[in-house]
Amino acid sequence: MAGCSSSNDSSFETKDVDNHVQAEESESEVIKPHQGINQEPIPLQIKRDGTDVYVEMTSQITDIEIQKDKPYKAWTFNGEAPGPLVVVNEGDTIHFTLKNMDPSIPHSMDFHAVHAAPNKKFADVMPNEEDTFTYQASYPGVFMYHCGTAPVLSHIANGMHGTIIVKPADGYPTDNEVDKEYVIIQNEWYKYNDLDDMTNGEPSQVVFSTKALEQGQPNTNGVLNSLKDEPLLAKVGDKVRLYVNNVGPNEVSSFHVVGTVFDDVYIDGNPANHMKGLQTVMLPTSGGAIVEFTLKEEGMYPMVTHQFNHVQKGAVGFIKVTADGKDNDLEAGEH
């Protein structure tokens, strides 16, 4: 791939978007009940009792620094944007409670991983109230969740989106081959709370974030350059599995890792949708996939959407591969 194989991340510089982003707060854009509010993030509550999983989330207004010195008064789940990662097993019963801490706007939860009557199970929760809904996780995969309250575009674009992974009952045929697992989420940011820009404009930023699958892994918001400044880590020879989700709200992702070919791909994260030898995976808005690849040499491996106008707006992250899989002060590949 000409022009894309350098281990120097200068090939993937993101443009200066300060003049276009306009993500900082202004009194005219932040609705009056949200002015002066910055609710502390509340950790996700998730407990298991056999096959019953109890998930408790909050909807809240929290400042997210989506670019250095550029706060965005995000509408969030639990003070994160994207929201916290939810992981359950195929066949689990999910008992989901949403506590709406927003003082002025109703919010809701639309889990793409379940069968449910939306008017009943994805119903609005009024400000300062809570409600509980029950669903079955019948299909394995990598699914989006989001607020489904009208106008849905405003709620998603302002930060109310995230990923739920439903692990297959019988696993994946490549489970024993995988050395490292990470989650990658792509989302877009627009002019702050501007429904016209969200509807008719172009995203100001397109960004990657990661959510921790296990203790010690990074857990980031949709912040420009977060996975460039602090790359994911792997060891030479590792087979890496990425759970990838494009939460939009509007743009397609052509997910690609420079310097490798995907050994195995599971479209939507379902083991029945197994493909091999792909270079790029097309993810529609809300689409998910599992991609697996082997890292054979030390170096810096860019993760991008191959829609390079979005790379210029921030859709790039790195996997740093070293001999021992540990970070160091050297550029990967140097000794």
Wavefront OBJ file of the C-alpha trace (Angstrom):
o trace
v 0.000 0.000 0.000
v 2.023 2.889 -1.316
v 2.579 5.753 1.036
v 1.161 3.940 4.060
v 3.789 1.478 5.215
v 6.170 3.740 7.118
v 6.543 3.005 10.816
v 6.845 6.752 11.319
v 3.473 8.119 12.361
v 4.087 11.295 10.335
v 2.230 9.536 7.517
v -0.855 9.712 9.697
v -0.832 13.294 10.941
v -4.306 14.594 11.708
v -5.152 18.053 10.467
v -5.579 21.084 12.693
v -9.309 21.115 13.229
v -9.479 23.938 15.774
v -11.284 26.358 13.471
v -13.928 23.841 12.463
v -14.590 21.819 15.584
v -16.168 24.536 17.722
v -16.483 21.888 20.417
v -15.896 24.248 23.307
v -18.951 25.244 25.264
v -20.854 28.421 24.540
v -23.880 29.715 26.373
v -25.920 29.677 23.144
v -25.244 25.986 22.443
v -25.455 24.403 25.899
v -29.116 24.242 26.854
v -29.896 26.267 29.949
v -30.514 23.322 32.344
v -27.093 21.882 31.409
v -25.130 25.085 31.919
v -22.684 24.727 34.780
v -23.273 20.968 35.076
v -20.361 18.530 34.936
v -21.452 15.315 36.649
v -18.695 13.030 37.906
v -18.416 9.732 36.000
v -20.100 6.860 37.817
v -18.620 3.369 37.356
v -20.704 0.792 35.525
v -22.421 -1.614 37.910
v -22.611 -5.175 36.607
v -23.272 -8.295 38.655
v -23.843 -11.895 37.654
v -26.043 -14.536 39.296
v -25.809 -17.639 37.131
v -27.159 -16.631 33.719
v -28.847 -13.509 35.107
v -26.769 -10.374 34.595
v -27.715 -7.150 36.367
v -26.459 -4.034 34.586
v -26.932 -0.557 36.048
v -26.045 2.525 34.020
v -26.561 6.257 34.353
v -27.402 8.892 31.782
v -25.588 12.075 32.745
v -24.017 15.311 31.540
v -20.227 15.189 31.748
v -17.476 17.262 30.137
v -15.327 15.196 27.760
v -12.082 16.720 26.490
v -12.424 15.436 22.926
v -9.353 17.395 21.849
v -6.652 19.035 23.937
v -8.200 22.003 25.747
v -11.511 21.450 23.906
v -14.205 20.318 26.356
v -17.482 18.967 25.018
v -20.435 18.932 27.422
v -21.367 15.421 26.406
v -24.608 13.567 26.951
v -23.222 10.291 28.242
v -23.741 6.926 29.776
v -21.828 6.856 33.085
v -19.758 9.906 32.174
v -17.993 8.168 29.279
v -18.311 8.746 25.531
v -18.383 6.126 24.114
v -20.104 4.623 27.126
v -18.762 1.758 29.243
v -18.191 -1.637 27.678
v -20.796 -4.279 28.546
v -19.830 -7.957 28.187
v -22.303 -10.820 28.625
v -22.653 -14.404 27.393
v -24.971 -15.846 24.781
v -28.107 -17.023 26.573
v -27.803 -14.597 29.476
v -30.819 -12.681 30.733
v -29.955 -8.994 31.046
v -31.706 -7.010 33.765
v -30.915 -3.449 32.758
v -31.516 -0.421 34.977
v -31.098 3.107 33.643
v -30.848 5.947 36.160
v -31.432 9.264 34.429
v -29.368 11.934 36.187
v -30.001 14.507 33.433
v -32.128 17.229 35.069
v -34.029 18.153 31.911
v -34.081 15.536 29.124
v -35.452 11.974 29.009
v -33.071 9.245 27.868
v -33.351 5.567 26.995
v -31.362 2.496 25.972
v -31.488 0.720 22.613
v -29.420 -2.475 22.783
v -28.802 -3.846 19.281
v -27.997 -7.227 20.850
v -31.549 -8.114 21.898
v -35.068 -8.835 20.659
v -37.488 -6.399 22.315
v -40.533 -4.254 21.573
v -38.939 -0.799 21.406
v -41.964 1.064 22.782
v -41.847 -1.157 25.880
v -38.231 -2.203 26.423
v -36.444 0.871 24.984
v -38.814 3.350 26.626
v -37.807 6.820 27.780
v -36.736 7.311 31.378
v -37.711 10.730 32.658
v -35.249 13.140 34.342
v -34.273 12.104 37.869
v -36.086 8.782 37.499
v -34.995 5.191 36.856
v -36.488 2.126 35.227
v -35.524 -1.517 34.728
v -35.926 -3.591 31.566
v -35.261 -7.288 30.943
v -33.943 -8.880 27.745
v -32.429 -12.121 26.497
v -28.994 -12.066 24.817
v -29.795 -14.616 22.109
v -27.139 -13.870 19.501
v -23.368 -13.657 19.952
v -21.511 -10.715 18.536
v -20.217 -7.162 18.753
v -23.169 -4.803 18.955
v -23.831 -1.111 19.341
v -25.991 0.377 22.062
v -27.282 3.940 22.122
v -29.916 6.259 23.476
v -33.085 5.897 21.407
v -34.877 9.050 22.537
v -35.963 11.499 19.825
v -34.237 13.129 18.120
v -32.037 10.034 18.170
v -29.313 11.722 16.116
v -28.794 14.403 18.769
v -28.511 11.870 21.568
v -26.042 9.635 19.710
v -23.937 12.470 18.270
v -23.723 14.175 21.668
v -22.131 11.050 23.145
v -24.789 8.476 24.057
v -23.357 5.422 22.330
v -21.301 2.371 23.228
v -20.584 -1.315 22.666
v -21.975 -4.546 24.090
v -20.168 -7.828 23.411
v -22.134 -11.071 23.631
v -19.680 -13.962 23.868
v -20.727 -17.115 21.988
v -21.722 -20.125 24.064
v -19.253 -22.346 22.205
v -16.570 -19.706 21.703
v -14.747 -18.951 18.456
v -12.761 -21.586 16.554
v -9.632 -19.421 16.880
v -9.864 -18.791 20.645
v -6.809 -20.902 21.450
v -4.679 -19.010 18.912
v -5.283 -15.507 20.300
v -2.615 -13.854 22.469
v -4.022 -10.329 22.928
v -7.520 -8.852 22.820
v -8.559 -5.203 22.563
v -11.699 -3.204 21.827
v -11.701 -0.434 19.192
v -14.655 1.942 18.803
v -14.998 4.556 16.060
v -17.236 7.594 16.517
v -17.724 11.076 15.107
v -18.049 14.509 16.676
v -19.912 17.463 15.159
v -20.462 21.089 16.126
v -21.722 21.093 19.684
v -25.394 20.102 19.972
v -26.037 21.391 16.439
v -28.691 19.149 14.891
v -28.376 20.862 11.514
v -24.633 20.151 11.388
v -25.215 16.595 12.590
v -27.811 16.137 9.826
v -26.295 18.015 6.893
v -22.666 18.686 7.776
v -19.439 16.734 7.846
v -17.949 15.401 11.083
v -15.425 17.712 12.680
v -13.565 14.742 14.125
v -13.606 10.995 13.547
v -11.863 9.221 16.400
v -10.904 5.838 17.802
v -11.210 4.849 21.445
v -10.623 1.666 23.406
v -12.446 0.124 26.350
v -10.744 -2.183 28.822
v -11.555 -5.872 28.463
v -9.476 -6.690 31.515
v -7.823 -4.875 34.392
v -4.772 -2.885 33.371
v -5.883 -2.186 29.810
v -6.480 1.421 28.727
v -10.022 2.787 28.845
v -10.450 5.972 26.824
v -13.115 8.334 25.584
v -13.482 9.370 21.957
v -10.535 11.743 22.161
v -8.422 12.911 19.239
v -5.071 11.048 19.089
v -5.595 9.002 22.273
v -4.371 5.798 20.587
v -1.540 7.621 18.846
v -0.197 9.151 22.029
v -0.578 5.880 23.968
v -0.514 2.955 21.520
v -1.838 -0.482 22.310
v 0.910 -3.031 23.004
v 1.739 -6.445 21.571
v 4.702 -8.794 21.270
v 6.373 -10.040 18.103
v 4.496 -13.135 16.967
v 1.290 -12.305 18.840
v -2.035 -13.027 17.232
v -4.187 -10.030 18.147
v -7.973 -10.000 18.275
v -9.797 -6.677 17.975
v -13.470 -6.271 18.784
v -14.339 -3.358 16.475
v -17.536 -1.299 16.510
v -18.482 1.737 14.437
v -21.003 3.695 16.504
v -21.284 6.552 14.005
v -23.723 8.189 14.067
v -23.482 8.755 10.299
v -20.311 7.522 8.608
v -19.155 4.140 7.313
v -15.810 2.737 8.500
v -13.398 0.816 6.260
v -11.340 -0.696 9.063
v -7.768 -1.658 8.161
v -4.524 -2.353 10.011
v -1.499 -1.225 8.011
v 1.222 -3.853 7.658
v -0.850 -6.993 8.080
v -3.690 -9.053 6.619
v -6.621 -10.237 8.700
v -6.168 -13.971 9.273
v -9.710 -14.358 10.574
v -12.744 -12.086 10.567
v -16.126 -12.607 12.202
v -18.643 -10.167 10.731
v -20.801 -8.670 13.492
v -18.737 -10.819 15.853
v -20.817 -13.901 15.080
v -18.813 -17.150 14.721
v -21.164 -18.209 11.899
v -19.883 -15.282 9.803
v -16.263 -16.457 9.583
v -14.079 -15.106 6.772
v -10.340 -15.335 6.118
v -7.642 -13.262 4.445
v -9.384 -9.872 4.336
v -7.450 -6.619 3.966
v -10.257 -4.270 5.041
v -13.567 -4.769 6.829
v -16.497 -2.553 5.933
v -18.484 -1.493 8.995
v -21.767 0.323 8.444
v -22.900 2.663 11.156
v -23.604 0.438 14.193
v -21.733 -2.443 12.527
v -19.303 -4.608 14.443
v -16.673 -7.226 13.696
v -13.916 -9.271 15.225
v -10.648 -9.093 13.301
v -7.591 -11.227 14.061
v -4.081 -10.843 12.682
v -0.513 -11.875 13.440
v 2.182 -9.276 14.084
v 5.407 -10.742 12.729
v 7.874 -7.872 13.170
v 8.660 -5.101 15.644
v 7.227 -1.762 14.671
v 4.328 0.665 14.808
v 1.184 -0.666 13.120
v -1.436 1.991 12.305
v -5.119 1.154 12.654
v -7.214 3.325 10.334
v -10.412 3.630 8.458
v -9.296 3.494 4.830
v -11.540 6.468 4.128
v -8.571 8.762 4.482
v -10.535 11.986 4.805
v -11.520 10.533 8.178
v -7.917 9.674 9.007
v -7.147 13.367 8.528
v -9.865 14.075 11.080
v -8.391 11.700 13.647
v -9.406 8.122 12.801
v -6.042 6.509 13.470
v -4.489 4.589 16.326
v -1.368 2.470 16.749
v -0.335 -0.944 17.963
v 3.245 -0.870 19.213
v 4.982 -4.224 18.733
v 8.178 -4.948 20.659
v 10.251 -8.035 21.323
v 8.833 -8.471 24.827
v 5.446 -6.788 24.386
v 6.344 -4.013 26.818
v 6.418 -0.298 26.211
v 9.747 1.514 26.118
v 11.170 4.896 25.245
v 12.432 3.720 21.872
v 10.495 3.744 18.675
v 9.362 0.200 17.996
v 11.917 -1.533 15.817
v 14.868 0.354 17.283
v 17.397 -1.308 19.566
l 1 2 3 4 5 6 7 8 9 10 11 12 13 14 15 16 17 18 19 20 21 22 23 24 25 26 27 28 29 30 31 32 33 34 35 36 37 38 39 40 41 42 43 44 45 46 47 48 49 50 51 52 53 54 55 56 57 58 59 60 61 62 63 64 65 66 67 68 69 70 71 72 73 74 75 76 77 78 79 80 81 82 83 84 85 86 87 88 89 90 91 92 93 94 95 96 97 98 99 100 101 102 103 104 105 106 107 108 109 110 111 112 113 114 115 116 117 118 119 120 121 122 123 124 125 126 127 128 129 130 131 132 133 134 135 136 137 138 139 140 141 142 143 144 145 146 147 148 149 150 151 152 153 154 155 156 157 158 159 160 161 162 163 164 165 166 167 168 169 170 171 172 173 174 175 176 177 178 179 180 181 182 183 184 185 186 187 188 189 190 191 192 193 194 195 196 197 198 199 200 201 202 203 204 205 206 207 208 209 210 211 212 213 214 215 216 217 218 219 220 221 222 223 224 225 226 227 228 229 230 231 232 233 234 235 236 237 238 239 240 241 242 243 244 245 246 247 248 249 250 251 252 253 254 255 256 257 258 259 260 261 262 263 264 265 266 267 268 269 270 271 272 273 274 275 276 277 278 279 280 281 282 283 284 285 286 287 288 289 290 291 292 293 294 295 296 297 298 299 300 301 302 303 304 305 306 307 308 309 310 311 312 313 314 315 316 317 318 319 320 321 322 323 324 325 326 327 328 329 330 331 332 333 334 335
